[in-house]
Amino acid sequence: MDAKETIIKVMKSEGKPLSAGQIAELAGLDRKEVDKAMKVLKEEEKIVSPKRCYWEPK
């Protein structure tokens, strides 16, 4: 499973908007890796931000 899939899975399992730091901690991934994957997810419009610095699946 790549980082993007892991991030989406963590977001769905938590059921609330999460910051990149929280996602990195819950997924057990490096923060830089999470930031890169989230940038791609934003471009693909698979995640949205309901409030500043927090993200959830679309």
Sequence and secondary structure as in RCSB ss.txt:
>XXXX:A:sequence
MDAKETIIKVMKSEGKPLSAGQIAELAGLDRKEVDKAMKVLKEEEKIVSPKRCYWEPK
>XXXX:A:secstr
  HHHHHHHHHHHHTS B HHHHHHHHT  HHHHHHHHHHHHHTT EEEEETTEEEE 
